[in-house]
């Protein structure tokens, strides 16, 4: 009977290794597509699928921090793919998980940047500005210069919110 248990444990360890591998590879694929300046609609669909796939694999074997960063990546990708409602949903999930988990200063700053990006994608200029301000303050608490620069660069590359259609006055 102990041989059966070791076989199951070995299979579980093997599955966990595969989940981690796919989580990382799919995250990197979504990031590569995100950085492509000439993405097609098919690239956007693949980018979203890769971000969701990465998050799902982390859900199987990752920590709450891995899962929050997966949600953050989905929000970022959705923002760039023209899916503002999806971006806002996952940016809020990432922020909530990061705030509850107290993972670290750079994660908080990154979550605020994600909220700013999602608000910008949704056309919410006031929300974008609010989260930019929160992120800027949070960056002051990030001790590692490398971590700080990664989030600061993302913050500098936030798009302006798309113009809202003017509504006729009643």
Secondary structure, 3 states (H helix, E strand, C coil): CHHHHHHHHHHHHHHHHHHHHHHHHHHHHHHHHHHCCCCCHHHHHHHHHHHHHHHHHHHHHCCHHHHHHHHHHHHHHHHHCCCHHHHHHHHHHHHHHHHHHCCCHHHHHHHHHHHHHHHHHCCCHHHHHHHHHHHHHHHCCCCCHHHHHHHHHHHHCCCCCCCCCCCCCC
